[in-house]
Structure formats: C-alpha cells, structure tokens
Amino acid sequence: MGRQSYSAEFRRKVLDLLAWGRSVAAVAHDLDLSDQSICNWRRQDRIDRGEAPGLSSAENHSRRRGR
C-alpha cells in the first residue's frame, strides 16, 4: 500500500484544530489519521516557524531535489 499524501491546506486545518484545544488522539480518530502523522506535522510546523531546531520544509525540499 502506498503512502497517503495530504495537501498543505489539509495539514494546516488539522493543526488549527489542535490550536483550538482538540487533542491529537481526538483529531486523529475523527479524521482517520495516525497520531504519529499529526505529531510529525506539528513538529515540522514548529521548525518552519523557528520555534524548534531542524531543517525547514523548504530546506528538506531543496535537499530532496538535489539528490
């Protein structure tokens, strides 16, 4: 089975639900997502906003294209 791809808009809406106080488990259950996917999206969002260390989405994209 292939890996499911979600749009940036969908991921943003999921993160907005978390910002409104919904739990990861509740959002994952309601939208039939894995908890880990949501946690990964939240971690990457924090990196992109400069709140956590790591490679930004743009840096990751550049590295993948350069292979």
N, C-alpha and C positions, 0 to 999 in steps of 0.2 A: 504494500500500500504506500502511495506517495505522500509526501509531506504537504499538509494543507497550508496555503498561503492566504494571509489576511491583509486587506488594504490598510494603509496608514490611517485612513479615516476611521475604520472599524476599531483599530487598536487604540486610537485616541478616545473614542467613545467608551471603550472598556475602561481606560484609565480615568476618564471623567466619572464613571460610576464609582470607582474606588475613592476618588477625591470627595465624592458626596457621602462617603461613610460606609458604603457597601463593603462587605468582606470579600476577600479573594475567593473563598470557597463558595459563597452565595452567587457571585457573578459567574464563576466557572460552571456551576451547576445550571444556572438559568440559561446560559448561552452555549452549553455543551462544549466547553473548552477545558483544557487541562489547567490545573492550578499552576503548574510549572511554566506554561506558556505565558500566563498573565504575570507571574513574578519576573520572568525574563523581560517582558515588555516594560514593566515598571522600572527594573534596574537599568535598562537601556535608556529610558526616558530621563532618569536621573543623571546618567552620564552625559546625555545630549544637552542637558540644561546646566552642566558644570557643577552639579551637586555631588557627584561621585567620580572617583578615578576610573579611567578606562578609555577605550577607543570609541569615539563618537560614531554614529551611524554613517556619516559622510566618510570618515577615515576607514571604516570597515568596507564600505562600498569601493573606495579607491584601491584598497589592498586586494580585494577580490578581482577587480578589473585588471590589475597589474600582473596577475598570475600568468 
